[in-house]
Structure formats: structure tokens, C-alpha cells
Amino acid sequence: MKHSILILILISLLSFTFAQAKEASFLLSIDENTHINDAVRILETYSYNQESKKLINLSNFNSKIGIPIHQQEWKRALELIAIYNQLKVEEFPGYYAIHDVAVKEDEVVEIKEELMDVKLVKIEARALLADRAYLKSLGIDWSTIFDGTVEIGAGFFGAQQVPSSLMELTLSKSASWDGKTIDINTLLNVIESNQKGSIIAQPTILVNSGKRGFIQVGQDISIKTVDEAGNTTDTFFATGVIMDVTPTVVKIDDTDVVHMNVSIERSSGNPGNVSTIITKSKSETELVLYNGEEIVIGGLYDTDETHTRSGIPILKDLPWWVFGIRYLTGYDKYEKKERELVIFMKVHIVPNALERQKQAIKELKESK
């Protein structure tokens, strides 16, 4: 009798455990940084296994889902994703479809009128990475930049040896040695020709007024992370020269000016045995610029360390245990150089689409 009772209890416990495991197998977790297309593929496996229906994304949404899904039934997960991203889900024979939320006709008219009046901001940028000591010897004052020129004070900087390349600046027709005003393009050419720096990026971007513009010259590195559900996901971090701008055209006394939030970053990833180290130099500022104005953002420094071994060939590279000959015939040289990242930015206000079209038609008629 006792054995029968024990067997019944064991059967009940096993049935309860199996039911819990079966229920848990229908729950899923999705990271908030998962792209909508990847999330649809994950959810489709559940919809097809349980209801033999496919899941199709017919919306224009093409980004990350933006909401973490933790231990949810697939239909509930789909509903949360759709609500968060202002989408709707419809059921059809054989499949589920994700659609954009319909926009009312009066809202469409309002959007069209708003778009027709939107002005664009053209942002031209140049990123210069140069030897800090060399820039200091030239005595460049970046705060004096105006109309494509900048003031230098090398002749009064206290240096015993003025760089000979500075004399080449007087050959430029746009340089004024007496006034210590130098054309920026000429200055950059001299820096590059003397191998004291280089232009590492020269992007140009057009941004609608009030919208965000993003430029990255570099690469994304991935770091594997584990969420609360134990799922391993790749988290990507942007590195390189990154410029994040939000320009807004503001009219002041019948004159258009550009209010701009700027974030500039230079970063690099260094994978380690335990974790990945991201070295970053970042600058954020808020500016008001007139049409055609050029500015400089500097002060982003990093240190470049180099190691060289010099001495008698072959002998200097012998192992240490060969009578210590490497120490008598060679030496190690460590050199540290500070480099400065200087960002040049110039803004232009571009007319809206209708004004550009009228101008294009006018120029076409004049050409005929």
C-alpha cells in the first residue's frame, strides 16, 4: 500500500514538472537591441510550430524593436513589439502580417505641407590628426578661424627654430605673412607634406532642419553579452571618427542661422583576455552659426607609443641566453608622441525642395 502511494506521488510530481517544462518551452525572451527582421524570424518559429502560420513584416519599420521581451508567450511578445513601435498585427488564413498604422488624410496633408517648407543644412567636415608638438611649434590659434583663414604666431612663439615649412605659406596668394593670417587649406597641405599629420576623414552630409545626422568613419565592434534569460547576444559599439549633429534653422530678424548640437568622438576598441577596452575621446557642444560659417573643434588628444630596436643586424636580435650578446649589440627605443584630433566644420543652409526645383527650372530656361 505504501509503495502504491509513493508511486502515485512520484507520477504526480513528474506530471507537474513536465507540464511546467512544456509551458516554459512556449515562452521566449528577446533583447531590446534585436532588429525587427530578426525578431520576426524568432517569432515565426513559434507561430508556425503552434498554429502552422507564417509571420510576415509588411511595414516600413526597419530598426531595433526597442523593448525587452522577457519570458513571454509569442503572441504577447508580438503584441508588445507592435504597440511599442506603433504597428498593427492582422491575422489572415495561413499567416500573420505586421502593418504600419494608417495615417488619416488630414494628417497626410499636414505632413506634406511641413515637408515642403523644410530647409536642409549641408555640413562639410574634415578631421585632421596631427602631431601636437608640431602644431604647437607653428603657434596656431584655432579660435581665430574666420572666412577660411586662421592666425598663427610662430614668429613670436619663443621657439629657437621656426619650422622651414612655415616659409612655404607665403607662396600662397591667400596667405598674409604680415598679418599672420594663413589660408587653412594651405596650412593643411604643409602639415601633410611634412608628414606631421593627415586628413583621416572628410565627410559631407545633408540633414533636414531639426533632424539628426550621423557620420561614422570606422567600424562597429561586437561584444557578447548574456541577458537575464541566459540568451547570448552580440552588442555592437561604434568606433572610429563619429560625428553626431542635430542642426535647426532659426530665423532671426529675417536672417537664417543654424542652431546645432554637435557631438564628436574618436574611439578604438582593444580586445583583451577578460573584456574589451574602448579608448574614447569625445567632445560635445552647442553652437549658433551663420550661413557659410566655419568652426574648429580641437583639444582631442591621444598618445601614440612606438617601440623600435636598433643596433648591429642579426646580433641585436639574438635570444638573451646567447651570452647576453643582444644587450651589447643593440638597444630598445620607446617613443611617445601626442597627437591632436582637429575637426573643421562648415555649414550651408540649403533651400527647401520647392525652391530648389524652381531654381533648377529657371537655370534650365536660361541655358536654353
Order of alpha helices (4+ residues) and beta strands (2+ residues): alpha-beta-alpha-beta-beta-alpha-beta-beta-alpha-beta-alpha-beta-beta-beta-alpha-beta-beta-beta-beta-beta-beta-beta-alpha-beta-alpha
